[in-house]
Amino acid sequence: MNYTLAQMNAFLKAEARIDRERLLATLTVVSIGAQGDKAAIERLQRELRHED
């Protein structure tokens, strides 16, 4: 595989962004779940389904 430095940097930046988004989604799920508010959990479920 012959990637240029610019291509590799772009790939690594994209991976880092995806990782941050996953971590943020996990934090959101844990935070809302810890609150135990059924309405908030249902709203989050709708939002997550909409993004897919």
mmCIF entry with sequence, helices, sheets and N, C-alpha, C, O atoms, coordinates in Angstrom:
data_MODEL
# 
_entry.id   MODEL 
# 
_entity.id                         1 
_entity.type                       polymer 
_entity.pdbx_number_of_molecules   1 
# 
_entity_poly.entity_id                      1 
_entity_poly.type                           'polypeptide(L)' 
_entity_poly.nstd_linkage                   no 
_entity_poly.nstd_monomer                   no 
_entity_poly.pdbx_seq_one_letter_code       MNYTLAQMNAFLKAEARIDRERLLATLTVVSIGAQGDKAAIERLQRELRHED 
_entity_poly.pdbx_seq_one_letter_code_can   MNYTLAQMNAFLKAEARIDRERLLATLTVVSIGAQGDKAAIERLQRELRHED 
_entity_poly.pdbx_strand_id                 A 
# 
loop_
_entity_poly_seq.entity_id 
_entity_poly_seq.num 
_entity_poly_seq.mon_id 
_entity_poly_seq.hetero 
1 1  MET n 
1 2  ASN n 
1 3  TYR n 
1 4  THR n 
1 5  LEU n 
1 6  ALA n 
1 7  GLN n 
1 8  MET n 
1 9  ASN n 
1 10 ALA n 
1 11 PHE n 
1 12 LEU n 
1 13 LYS n 
1 14 ALA n 
1 15 GLU n 
1 16 ALA n 
1 17 ARG n 
1 18 ILE n 
1 19 ASP n 
1 20 ARG n 
1 21 GLU n 
1 22 ARG n 
1 23 LEU n 
1 24 LEU n 
1 25 ALA n 
1 26 THR n 
1 27 LEU n 
1 28 THR n 
1 29 VAL n 
1 30 VAL n 
1 31 SER n 
1 32 ILE n 
1 33 GLY n 
1 34 ALA n 
1 35 GLN n 
1 36 GLY n 
1 37 ASP n 
1 38 LYS n 
1 39 ALA n 
1 40 ALA n 
1 41 ILE n 
1 42 GLU n 
1 43 ARG n 
1 44 LEU n 
1 45 GLN n 
1 46 ARG n 
1 47 GLU n 
1 48 LEU n 
1 49 ARG n 
1 50 HIS n 
1 51 GLU n 
1 52 ASP n 
# 
_struct_asym.id          A 
_struct_asym.entity_id   1 
# 
loop_
_struct_conf.conf_type_id 
_struct_conf.id 
_struct_conf.pdbx_PDB_helix_id 
_struct_conf.beg_label_comp_id 
_struct_conf.beg_label_asym_id 
_struct_conf.beg_label_seq_id 
_struct_conf.pdbx_beg_PDB_ins_code 
_struct_conf.end_label_comp_id 
_struct_conf.end_label_asym_id 
_struct_conf.end_label_seq_id 
_struct_conf.pdbx_end_PDB_ins_code 
_struct_conf.beg_auth_comp_id 
_struct_conf.beg_auth_asym_id 
_struct_conf.beg_auth_seq_id 
_struct_conf.end_auth_comp_id 
_struct_conf.end_auth_asym_id 
_struct_conf.end_auth_seq_id 
_struct_conf.pdbx_PDB_helix_class 
_struct_conf.details 
_struct_conf.pdbx_PDB_helix_length 
HELX_P HELX_P1 AA1 LEU A 5  ? GLN A 35 ? LEU A 5  GLN A 35 1 ? 31 
HELX_P HELX_P2 AA2 LYS A 38 ? GLU A 51 ? LYS A 38 GLU A 51 1 ? 14 
# 
_struct_conf_type.id          HELX_P 
_struct_conf_type.criteria    ? 
_struct_conf_type.reference   ? 
# 
loop_
_atom_site.group_PDB 
_atom_site.id 
_atom_site.type_symbol 
_atom_site.label_atom_id 
_atom_site.label_alt_id 
_atom_site.label_comp_id 
_atom_site.label_asym_id 
_atom_site.label_entity_id 
_atom_site.label_seq_id 
_atom_site.pdbx_PDB_ins_code 
_atom_site.Cartn_x 
_atom_site.Cartn_y 
_atom_site.Cartn_z 
_atom_site.occupancy 
_atom_site.B_iso_or_equiv 
_atom_site.pdbx_formal_charge 
_atom_site.auth_seq_id 
_atom_site.auth_comp_id 
_atom_site.auth_asym_id 
_atom_site.auth_atom_id 
_atom_site.pdbx_PDB_model_num 
ATOM 1   N N  . MET A 1 1  ? 0.844   -1.177 0.000  1.00 0.00 ? 1  MET A N  1 
ATOM 2   C CA . MET A 1 1  ? 0.000   0.000  0.000  1.00 0.00 ? 1  MET A CA 1 
ATOM 3   C C  . MET A 1 1  ? 0.891   1.242  0.000  1.00 0.00 ? 1  MET A C  1 
ATOM 4   O O  . MET A 1 1  ? 1.769   1.402  0.847  1.00 0.00 ? 1  MET A O  1 
ATOM 5   N N  . ASN A 1 2  ? 0.649   2.074  -0.931 1.00 0.00 ? 2  ASN A N  1 
ATOM 6   C CA . ASN A 1 2  ? 1.456   3.279  -1.062 1.00 0.00 ? 2  ASN A CA 1 
ATOM 7   C C  . ASN A 1 2  ? 0.591   4.510  -0.836 1.00 0.00 ? 2  ASN A C  1 
ATOM 8   O O  . ASN A 1 2  ? -0.005  5.047  -1.770 1.00 0.00 ? 2  ASN A O  1 
ATOM 9   N N  . TYR A 1 3  ? 0.532   4.939  0.388  1.00 0.00 ? 3  TYR A N  1 
ATOM 10  C CA . TYR A 1 3  ? -0.210  6.145  0.735  1.00 0.00 ? 3  TYR A CA 1 
ATOM 11  C C  . TYR A 1 3  ? 0.740   7.323  0.833  1.00 0.00 ? 3  TYR A C  1 
ATOM 12  O O  . TYR A 1 3  ? 1.879   7.184  1.280  1.00 0.00 ? 3  TYR A O  1 
ATOM 13  N N  . THR A 1 4  ? 0.262   8.479  0.412  1.00 0.00 ? 4  THR A N  1 
ATOM 14  C CA . THR A 1 4  ? 1.067   9.682  0.602  1.00 0.00 ? 4  THR A CA 1 
ATOM 15  C C  . THR A 1 4  ? 0.930   10.128 2.048  1.00 0.00 ? 4  THR A C  1 
ATOM 16  O O  . THR A 1 4  ? 0.032   9.689  2.766  1.00 0.00 ? 4  THR A O  1 
ATOM 17  N N  . LEU A 1 5  ? 1.824   10.999 2.459  1.00 0.00 ? 5  LEU A N  1 
ATOM 18  C CA . LEU A 1 5  ? 1.755   11.525 3.822  1.00 0.00 ? 5  LEU A CA 1 
ATOM 19  C C  . LEU A 1 5  ? 0.444   12.268 4.053  1.00 0.00 ? 5  LEU A C  1 
ATOM 20  O O  . LEU A 1 5  ? -0.160  12.147 5.119  1.00 0.00 ? 5  LEU A O  1 
ATOM 21  N N  . ALA A 1 6  ? 0.006   13.028 3.068  1.00 0.00 ? 6  ALA A N  1 
ATOM 22  C CA . ALA A 1 6  ? -1.256  13.770 3.196  1.00 0.00 ? 6  ALA A CA 1 
ATOM 23  C C  . ALA A 1 6  ? -2.442  12.818 3.337  1.00 0.00 ? 6  ALA A C  1 
ATOM 24  O O  . ALA A 1 6  ? -3.344  13.064 4.139  1.00 0.00 ? 6  ALA A O  1 
ATOM 25  N N  . GLN A 1 7  ? -2.445  11.743 2.569  1.00 0.00 ? 7  GLN A N  1 
ATOM 26  C CA . GLN A 1 7  ? -3.525  10.759 2.666  1.00 0.00 ? 7  GLN A CA 1 
ATOM 27  C C  . GLN A 1 7  ? -3.528  10.092 4.040  1.00 0.00 ? 7  GLN A C  1 
ATOM 28  O O  . GLN A 1 7  ? -4.585  9.886  4.637  1.00 0.00 ? 7  GLN A O  1 
ATOM 29  N N  . MET A 1 8  ? -2.357  9.764  4.525  1.00 0.00 ? 8  MET A N  1 
ATOM 30  C CA . MET A 1 8  ? -2.260  9.116  5.837  1.00 0.00 ? 8  MET A CA 1 
ATOM 31  C C  . MET A 1 8  ? -2.721  10.059 6.943  1.00 0.00 ? 8  MET A C  1 
ATOM 32  O O  . MET A 1 8  ? -3.438  9.644  7.854  1.00 0.00 ? 8  MET A O  1 
ATOM 33  N N  . ASN A 1 9  ? -2.315  11.321 6.868  1.00 0.00 ? 9  ASN A N  1 
ATOM 34  C CA . ASN A 1 9  ? -2.759  12.302 7.857  1.00 0.00 ? 9  ASN A CA 1 
ATOM 35  C C  . ASN A 1 9  ? -4.272  12.463 7.829  1.00 0.00 ? 9  ASN A C  1 
ATOM 36  O O  . ASN A 1 9  ? -4.903  12.529 8.883  1.00 0.00 ? 9  ASN A O  1 
ATOM 37  N N  . ALA A 1 10 ? -4.860  12.526 6.646  1.00 0.00 ? 10 ALA A N  1 
ATOM 38  C CA . ALA A 1 10 ? -6.309  12.656 6.523  1.00 0.00 ? 10 ALA A CA 1 
ATOM 39  C C  . ALA A 1 10 ? -7.017  11.439 7.114  1.00 0.00 ? 10 ALA A C  1 
ATOM 40  O O  . ALA A 1 10 ? -8.029  11.573 7.801  1.00 0.00 ? 10 ALA A O  1 
ATOM 41  N N  . PHE A 1 11 ? -6.483  10.266 6.843  1.00 0.00 ? 11 PHE A N  1 
ATOM 42  C CA . PHE A 1 11 ? -7.056  9.040  7.378  1.00 0.00 ? 11 PHE A CA 1 
ATOM 43  C C  . PHE A 1 11 ? -7.006  9.030  8.902  1.00 0.00 ? 11 PHE A C  1 
ATOM 44  O O  . PHE A 1 11 ? -7.994  8.685  9.551  1.00 0.00 ? 11 PHE A O  1 
ATOM 45  N N  . LEU A 1 12 ? -5.871  9.402  9.474  1.00 0.00 ? 12 LEU A N  1 
ATOM 46  C CA . LEU A 1 12 ? -5.733  9.412  10.928 1.00 0.00 ? 12 LEU A CA 1 
ATOM 47  C C  . LEU A 1 12 ? -6.637  10.453 11.575 1.00 0.00 ? 12 LEU A C  1 
ATOM 48  O O  . LEU A 1 12 ? -7.202  10.207 12.641 1.00 0.00 ? 12 LEU A O  1 
ATOM 49  N N  . LYS A 1 13 ? -6.778  11.605 10.945 1.00 0.00 ? 13 LYS A N  1 
ATOM 50  C CA . LYS A 1 13 ? -7.685  12.636 11.471 1.00 0.00 ? 13 LYS A CA 1 
ATOM 51  C C  . LYS A 1 13 ? -9.131  12.149 11.433 1.00 0.00 ? 13 LYS A C  1 
ATOM 52  O O  . LYS A 1 13 ? -9.887  12.374 12.378 1.00 0.00 ? 13 LYS A O  1 
ATOM 53  N N  . ALA A 1 14 ? -9.516  11.485 10.348 1.00 0.00 ? 14 ALA A N  1 
ATOM 54  C CA . ALA A 1 14 ? -10.877 10.964 10.242 1.00 0.00 ? 14 ALA A CA 1 
ATOM 55  C C  . ALA A 1 14 ? -11.123 9.899  11.314 1.00 0.00 ? 14 ALA A C  1 
ATOM 56  O O  . ALA A 1 14 ? -12.185 9.881  11.936 1.00 0.00 ? 14 ALA A O  1 
ATOM 57  N N  . GLU A 1 15 ? -10.160 9.025  11.530 1.00 0.00 ? 15 GLU A N  1 
ATOM 58  C CA . GLU A 1 15 ? -10.292 8.001  12.569 1.00 0.00 ? 15 GLU A CA 1 
ATOM 59  C C  . GLU A 1 15 ? -10.423 8.626  13.949 1.00 0.00 ? 15 GLU A C  1 
ATOM 60  O O  . GLU A 1 15 ? -11.232 8.173  14.760 1.00 0.00 ? 15 GLU A O  1 
ATOM 61  N N  . ALA A 1 16 ? -9.643  9.652  14.222 1.00 0.00 ? 16 ALA A N  1 
ATOM 62  C CA . ALA A 1 16 ? -9.700  10.323 15.521 1.00 0.00 ? 16 ALA A CA 1 
ATOM 63  C C  . ALA A 1 16 ? -11.072 10.972 15.719 1.00 0.00 ? 16 ALA A C  1 
ATOM 64  O O  . ALA A 1 16 ? -11.633 10.921 16.814 1.00 0.00 ? 16 ALA A O  1 
ATOM 65  N N  . ARG A 1 17 ? -11.612 11.584 14.656 1.00 0.00 ? 17 ARG A N  1 
ATOM 66  C CA . ARG A 1 17 ? -12.926 12.215 14.744 1.00 0.00 ? 17 ARG A CA 1 
ATOM 67  C C  . ARG A 1 17 ? -14.006 11.174 15.019 1.00 0.00 ? 17 ARG A C  1 
ATOM 68  O O  . ARG A 1 17 ? -14.893 11.398 15.842 1.00 0.00 ? 17 ARG A O  1 
ATOM 69  N N  . ILE A 1 18 ? -13.933 10.046 14.339 1.00 0.00 ? 18 ILE A N  1 
ATOM 70  C CA . ILE A 1 18 ? -14.907 8.970  14.548 1.00 0.00 ? 18 ILE A CA 1 
ATOM 71  C C  . ILE A 1 18 ? -14.814 8.443  15.982 1.00 0.00 ? 18 ILE A C  1 
ATOM 72  O O  . ILE A 1 18 ? -15.835 8.192  16.622 1.00 0.00 ? 18 ILE A O  1 
ATOM 73  N N  . ASP A 1 19 ? -13.594 8.278  16.481 1.00 0.00 ? 19 ASP A N  1 
ATOM 74  C CA . ASP A 1 19 ? -13.415 7.818  17.868 1.00 0.00 ? 19 ASP A CA 1 
ATOM 75  C C  . ASP A 1 19 ? -14.028 8.795  18.864 1.00 0.00 ? 19 ASP A C  1 
ATOM 76  O O  . ASP A 1 19 ? -14.695 8.386  19.814 1.00 0.00 ? 19 ASP A O  1 
ATOM 77  N N  . ARG A 1 20 ? -13.797 10.099 18.638 1.00 0.00 ? 20 ARG A N  1 
ATOM 78  C CA . ARG A 1 20 ? -14.379 11.107 19.540 1.00 0.00 ? 20 ARG A CA 1 
ATOM 79  C C  . ARG A 1 20 ? -15.905 11.061 19.496 1.00 0.00 ? 20 ARG A C  1 
ATOM 80  O O  . ARG A 1 20 ? -16.560 11.188 20.530 1.00 0.00 ? 20 ARG A O  1 
ATOM 81  N N  . GLU A 1 21 ? -16.468 10.881 18.307 1.00 0.00 ? 21 GLU A N  1 
ATOM 82  C CA . GLU A 1 21 ? -17.926 10.807 18.190 1.00 0.00 ? 21 GLU A CA 1 
ATOM 83  C C  . GLU A 1 21 ? -18.477 9.586  18.921 1.00 0.00 ? 21 GLU A C  1 
ATOM 84  O O  . GLU A 1 21 ? -19.517 9.670  19.574 1.00 0.00 ? 21 GLU A O  1 
ATOM 85  N N  . ARG A 1 22 ? -17.790 8.461  18.815 1.00 0.00 ? 22 ARG A N  1 
ATOM 86  C CA . ARG A 1 22 ? -18.213 7.245  19.522 1.00 0.00 ? 22 ARG A CA 1 
ATOM 87  C C  . ARG A 1 22 ? -18.148 7.436  21.029 1.00 0.00 ? 22 ARG A C  1 
ATOM 88  O O  . ARG A 1 22 ? -19.063 7.049  21.756 1.00 0.00 ? 22 ARG A O  1 
ATOM 89  N N  . LEU A 1 23 ? -17.057 8.038  21.490 1.00 0.00 ? 23 LEU A N  1 
ATOM 90  C CA . LEU A 1 23 ? -16.915 8.282  22.927 1.00 0.00 ? 23 LEU A CA 1 
ATOM 91  C C  . LEU A 1 23 ? -17.994 9.240  23.432 1.00 0.00 ? 23 LEU A C  1 
ATOM 92  O O  . LEU A 1 23 ? -18.541 9.044  24.517 1.00 0.00 ? 23 LEU A O  1 
ATOM 93  N N  . LEU A 1 24 ? -18.296 10.261 22.658 1.00 0.00 ? 24 LEU A N  1 
ATOM 94  C CA . LEU A 1 24 ? -19.340 11.205 23.042 1.00 0.00 ? 24 LEU A CA 1 
ATOM 95  C C  . LEU A 1 24 ? -20.694 10.508 23.094 1.00 0.00 ? 24 LEU A C  1 
ATOM 96  O O  . LEU A 1 24 ? -21.474 10.746 24.016 1.00 0.00 ? 24 LEU A O  1 
ATOM 97  N N  . ALA A 1 25 ? -20.982 9.653  22.121 1.00 0.00 ? 25 ALA A N  1 
ATOM 98  C CA . ALA A 1 25 ? -22.243 8.910  22.129 1.00 0.00 ? 25 ALA A CA 1 
ATOM 99  C C  . ALA A 1 25 ? -22.326 8.001  23.346 1.00 0.00 ? 25 ALA A C  1 
ATOM 100 O O  . ALA A 1 25 ? -23.382 7.895  23.970 1.00 0.00 ? 25 ALA A O  1 
ATOM 101 N N  . THR A 1 26 ? -21.222 7.344  23.688 1.00 0.00 ? 26 THR A N  1 
ATOM 102 C CA . THR A 1 26 ? -21.199 6.476  24.860 1.00 0.00 ? 26 THR A CA 1 
ATOM 103 C C  . THR A 1 26 ? -21.423 7.275  26.134 1.00 0.00 ? 26 THR A C  1 
ATOM 104 O O  . THR A 1 26 ? -22.186 6.860  27.006 1.00 0.00 ? 26 THR A O  1 
ATOM 105 N N  . LEU A 1 27 ? -20.763 8.414  26.242 1.00 0.00 ? 27 LEU A N  1 
ATOM 106 C CA . LEU A 1 27 ? -20.944 9.269  27.407 1.00 0.00 ? 27 LEU A CA 1 
ATOM 107 C C  . LEU A 1 27 ? -22.398 9.737  27.515 1.00 0.00 ? 27 LEU A C  1 
ATOM 108 O O  . LEU A 1 27 ? -22.959 9.774  28.610 1.00 0.00 ? 27 LEU A O  1 
ATOM 109 N N  . THR A 1 28 ? -22.990 10.084 26.410 1.00 0.00 ? 28 THR A N  1 
ATOM 110 C CA . THR A 1 28 ? -24.385 10.523 26.409 1.00 0.00 ? 28 THR A CA 1 
ATOM 111 C C  . THR A 1 28 ? -25.303 9.412  26.894 1.00 0.00 ? 28 THR A C  1 
ATOM 112 O O  . THR A 1 28 ? -26.185 9.646  27.720 1.00 0.00 ? 28 THR A O  1 
ATOM 113 N N  . VAL A 1 29 ? -25.097 8.204  26.381 1.00 0.00 ? 29 VAL A N  1 
ATOM 114 C CA . VAL A 1 29 ? -25.928 7.069  26.785 1.00 0.00 ? 29 VAL A CA 1 
ATOM 115 C C  . VAL A 1 29 ? -25.776 6.795  28.273 1.00 0.00 ? 29 VAL A C  1 
ATOM 116 O O  . VAL A 1 29 ? -26.769 6.590  28.971 1.00 0.00 ? 29 VAL A O  1 
ATOM 117 N N  . VAL A 1 30 ? -24.542 6.790  28.764 1.00 0.00 ? 30 VAL A N  1 
ATOM 118 C CA . VAL A 1 30 ? -24.297 6.508  30.181 1.00 0.00 ? 30 VAL A CA 1 
ATOM 119 C C  . VAL A 1 30 ? -24.894 7.606  31.058 1.00 0.00 ? 30 VAL A C  1 
ATOM 120 O O  . VAL A 1 30 ? -25.513 7.321  32.083 1.00 0.00 ? 30 VAL A O  1 
ATOM 121 N N  . SER A 1 31 ? -24.709 8.849  30.655 1.00 0.00 ? 31 SER A N  1 
ATOM 122 C CA . SER A 1 31 ? -25.221 9.973  31.449 1.00 0.00 ? 31 SER A CA 1 
ATOM 123 C C  . SER A 1 31 ? -26.738 9.942  31.545 1.00 0.00 ? 31 SER A C  1 
ATOM 124 O O  . SER A 1 31 ? -27.301 10.085 32.630 1.00 0.00 ? 31 SER A O  1 
ATOM 125 N N  . ILE A 1 32 ? -27.386 9.758  30.425 1.00 0.00 ? 32 ILE A N  1 
ATOM 126 C CA . ILE A 1 32 ? -28.849 9.734  30.432 1.00 0.00 ? 32 ILE A CA 1 
ATOM 127 C C  . ILE A 1 32 ? -29.355 8.497  31.157 1.00 0.00 ? 32 ILE A C  1 
ATOM 128 O O  . ILE A 1 32 ? -30.331 8.566  31.904 1.00 0.00 ? 32 ILE A O  1 
ATOM 129 N N  . GLY A 1 33 ? -28.692 7.363  30.939 1.00 0.00 ? 33 GLY A N  1 
ATOM 130 C CA . GLY A 1 33 ? -29.092 6.144  31.640 1.00 0.00 ? 33 GLY A CA 1 
ATOM 131 C C  . GLY A 1 33 ? -28.945 6.270  33.142 1.00 0.00 ? 33 GLY A C  1 
ATOM 132 O O  . GLY A 1 33 ? -29.763 5.740  33.893 1.00 0.00 ? 33 GLY A O  1 
ATOM 133 N N  . ALA A 1 34 ? -27.915 6.964  33.588 1.00 0.00 ? 34 ALA A N  1 
ATOM 134 C CA . ALA A 1 34 ? -27.676 7.129  35.020 1.00 0.00 ? 34 ALA A CA 1 
ATOM 135 C C  . ALA A 1 34 ? -28.743 8.011  35.665 1.00 0.00 ? 34 ALA A C  1 
ATOM 136 O O  . ALA A 1 34 ? -29.050 7.858  36.847 1.00 0.00 ? 34 ALA A O  1 
ATOM 137 N N  . GLN A 1 35 ? -29.298 8.920  34.897 1.00 0.00 ? 35 GLN A N  1 
ATOM 138 C CA . GLN A 1 35 ? -30.344 9.791  35.422 1.00 0.00 ? 35 GLN A CA 1 
ATOM 139 C C  . GLN A 1 35 ? -31.652 9.024  35.623 1.00 0.00 ? 35 GLN A C  1 
ATOM 140 O O  . GLN A 1 35 ? -32.468 9.376  36.474 1.00 0.00 ? 35 GLN A O  1 
ATOM 141 N N  . GLY A 1 36 ? -31.835 7.974  34.828 1.00 0.00 ? 36 GLY A N  1 
ATOM 142 C CA . GLY A 1 36 ? -33.010 7.147  34.986 1.00 0.00 ? 36 GLY A CA 1 
ATOM 143 C C  . GLY A 1 36 ? -34.313 7.764  34.492 1.00 0.00 ? 36 GLY A C  1 
ATOM 144 O O  . GLY A 1 36 ? -35.392 7.266  34.814 1.00 0.00 ? 36 GLY A O  1 
ATOM 145 N N  . ASP A 1 37 ? -34.228 8.828  33.722 1.00 0.00 ? 37 ASP A N  1 
ATOM 146 C CA . ASP A 1 37 ? -35.409 9.492  33.201 1.00 0.00 ? 37 ASP A CA 1 
ATOM 147 C C  . ASP A 1 37 ? -35.875 8.775  31.932 1.00 0.00 ? 37 ASP A C  1 
ATOM 148 O O  . ASP A 1 37 ? -35.206 8.837  30.900 1.00 0.00 ? 37 ASP A O  1 
ATOM 149 N N  . LYS A 1 38 ? -37.010 8.102  32.008 1.00 0.00 ? 38 LYS A N  1 
ATOM 150 C CA . LYS A 1 38 ? -37.504 7.300  30.888 1.00 0.00 ? 38 LYS A CA 1 
ATOM 151 C C  . LYS A 1 38 ? -37.707 8.144  29.636 1.00 0.00 ? 38 LYS A C  1 
ATOM 152 O O  . LYS A 1 38 ? -37.371 7.704  28.537 1.00 0.00 ? 38 LYS A O  1 
ATOM 153 N N  . ALA A 1 39 ? -38.239 9.326  29.780 1.00 0.00 ? 39 ALA A N  1 
ATOM 154 C CA . ALA A 1 39 ? -38.487 10.188 28.625 1.00 0.00 ? 39 ALA A CA 1 
ATOM 155 C C  . ALA A 1 39 ? -37.176 10.576 27.936 1.00 0.00 ? 39 ALA A C  1 
ATOM 156 O O  . ALA A 1 39 ? -37.105 10.603 26.707 1.00 0.00 ? 39 ALA A O  1 
ATOM 157 N N  . ALA A 1 40 ? -36.152 10.872 28.715 1.00 0.00 ? 40 ALA A N  1 
ATOM 158 C CA . ALA A 1 40 ? -34.855 11.233 28.141 1.00 0.00 ? 40 ALA A CA 1 
ATOM 159 C C  . ALA A 1 40 ? -34.232 10.057 27.405 1.00 0.00 ? 40 ALA A C  1 
ATOM 160 O O  . ALA A 1 40 ? -33.638 10.227 26.340 1.00 0.00 ? 40 ALA A O  1 
ATOM 161 N N  . ILE A 1 41 ? -34.368 8.869  27.973 1.00 0.00 ? 41 ILE A N  1 
ATOM 162 C CA . ILE A 1 41 ? -33.834 7.667  27.324 1.00 0.00 ? 41 ILE A CA 1 
ATOM 163 C C  . ILE A 1 41 ? -34.557 7.422  26.007 1.00 0.00 ? 41 ILE A C  1 
ATOM 164 O O  . ILE A 1 41 ? -33.920 7.089  25.007 1.00 0.00 ? 41 ILE A O  1 
ATOM 165 N N  . GLU A 1 42 ? -35.856 7.579  25.992 1.00 0.00 ? 42 GLU A N  1 
ATOM 166 C CA . GLU A 1 42 ? -36.621 7.380  24.761 1.00 0.00 ? 42 GLU A CA 1 
ATOM 167 C C  . GLU A 1 42 ? -36.258 8.422  23.702 1.00 0.00 ? 42 GLU A C  1 
ATOM 168 O O  . GLU A 1 42 ? -36.174 8.097  22.518 1.00 0.00 ? 42 GLU A O  1 
ATOM 169 N N  . ARG A 1 43 ? -36.042 9.668  24.120 1.00 0.00 ? 43 ARG A N  1 
ATOM 170 C CA . ARG A 1 43 ? -35.615 10.707 23.178 1.00 0.00 ? 43 ARG A CA 1 
ATOM 171 C C  . ARG A 1 43 ? -34.267 10.356 22.570 1.00 0.00 ? 43 ARG A C  1 
ATOM 172 O O  . ARG A 1 43 ? -34.063 10.496 21.364 1.00 0.00 ? 43 ARG A O  1 
ATOM 173 N N  . LEU A 1 44 ? -33.354 9.901  23.408 1.00 0.00 ? 44 LEU A N  1 
ATOM 174 C CA . LEU A 1 44 ? -32.034 9.520  22.929 1.00 0.00 ? 44 LEU A CA 1 
ATOM 175 C C  . LEU A 1 44 ? -32.133 8.356  21.944 1.00 0.00 ? 44 LEU A C  1 
ATOM 176 O O  . LEU A 1 44 ? -31.445 8.347  20.923 1.00 0.00 ? 44 LEU A O  1 
ATOM 177 N N  . GLN A 1 45 ? -32.973 7.389  22.239 1.00 0.00 ? 45 GLN A N  1 
ATOM 178 C CA . GLN A 1 45 ? -33.153 6.259  21.331 1.00 0.00 ? 45 GLN A CA 1 
ATOM 179 C C  . GLN A 1 45 ? -33.636 6.742  19.964 1.00 0.00 ? 45 GLN A C  1 
ATOM 180 O O  . GLN A 1 45 ? -33.149 6.282  18.932 1.00 0.00 ? 45 GLN A O  1 
ATOM 181 N N  . ARG A 1 46 ? -34.592 7.667  19.960 1.00 0.00 ? 46 ARG A N  1 
ATOM 182 C CA . ARG A 1 46 ? -35.095 8.201  18.691 1.00 0.00 ? 46 ARG A CA 1 
ATOM 183 C C  . ARG A 1 46 ? -33.990 8.940  17.935 1.00 0.00 ? 46 ARG A C  1 
ATOM 184 O O  . ARG A 1 46 ? -33.866 8.796  16.718 1.00 0.00 ? 46 ARG A O  1 
ATOM 185 N N  . GLU A 1 47 ? -33.194 9.726  18.648 1.00 0.00 ? 47 GLU A N  1 
ATOM 186 C CA . GLU A 1 47 ? -32.099 10.456 18.013 1.00 0.00 ? 47 GLU A CA 1 
ATOM 187 C C  . GLU A 1 47 ? -31.067 9.508  17.416 1.00 0.00 ? 47 GLU A C  1 
ATOM 188 O O  . GLU A 1 47 ? -30.611 9.714  16.291 1.00 0.00 ? 47 GLU A O  1 
ATOM 189 N N  . LEU A 1 48 ? -30.702 8.480  18.155 1.00 0.00 ? 48 LEU A N  1 
ATOM 190 C CA . LEU A 1 48 ? -29.699 7.538  17.672 1.00 0.00 ? 48 LEU A CA 1 
ATOM 191 C C  . LEU A 1 48 ? -30.205 6.757  16.472 1.00 0.00 ? 48 LEU A C  1 
ATOM 192 O O  . LEU A 1 48 ? -29.438 6.482  15.549 1.00 0.00 ? 48 LEU A O  1 
ATOM 193 N N  . ARG A 1 49 ? -31.461 6.399  16.468 1.00 0.00 ? 49 ARG A N  1 
ATOM 194 C CA . ARG A 1 49 ? -32.023 5.694  15.313 1.00 0.00 ? 49 ARG A CA 1 
ATOM 195 C C  . ARG A 1 49 ? -32.083 6.597  14.100 1.00 0.00 ? 49 ARG A C  1 
ATOM 196 O O  . ARG A 1 49 ? -31.884 6.142  12.973 1.00 0.00 ? 49 ARG A O  1 
ATOM 197 N N  . HIS A 1 50 ? -32.356 7.873  14.318 1.00 0.00 ? 50 HIS A N  1 
ATOM 198 C CA . HIS A 1 50 ? -32.450 8.829  13.218 1.00 0.00 ? 50 HIS A CA 1 
ATOM 199 C C  . HIS A 1 50 ? -31.110 9.041  12.536 1.00 0.00 ? 50 HIS A C  1 
ATOM 200 O O  . HIS A 1 50 ? -31.066 9.238  11.322 1.00 0.00 ? 50 HIS A O  1 
ATOM 201 N N  . GLU A 1 51 ? -30.007 9.005  13.292 1.00 0.00 ? 51 GLU A N  1 
ATOM 202 C CA . GLU A 1 51 ? -28.683 9.245  12.743 1.00 0.00 ? 51 GLU A CA 1 
ATOM 203 C C  . GLU A 1 51 ? -28.192 8.075  11.894 1.00 0.00 ? 51 GLU A C  1 
ATOM 204 O O  . GLU A 1 51 ? -27.365 8.278  11.005 1.00 0.00 ? 51 GLU A O  1 
ATOM 205 N N  . ASP A 1 52 ? -28.667 6.877  12.138 1.00 0.00 ? 52 ASP A N  1 
ATOM 206 C CA . ASP A 1 52 ? -28.190 5.696  11.391 1.00 0.00 ? 52 ASP A CA 1 
ATOM 207 C C  . ASP A 1 52 ? -28.672 5.658  9.994  1.00 0.00 ? 52 ASP A C  1 
ATOM 208 O O  . ASP A 1 52 ? -28.350 4.728  9.255  1.00 0.00 ? 52 ASP A O  1 
# 
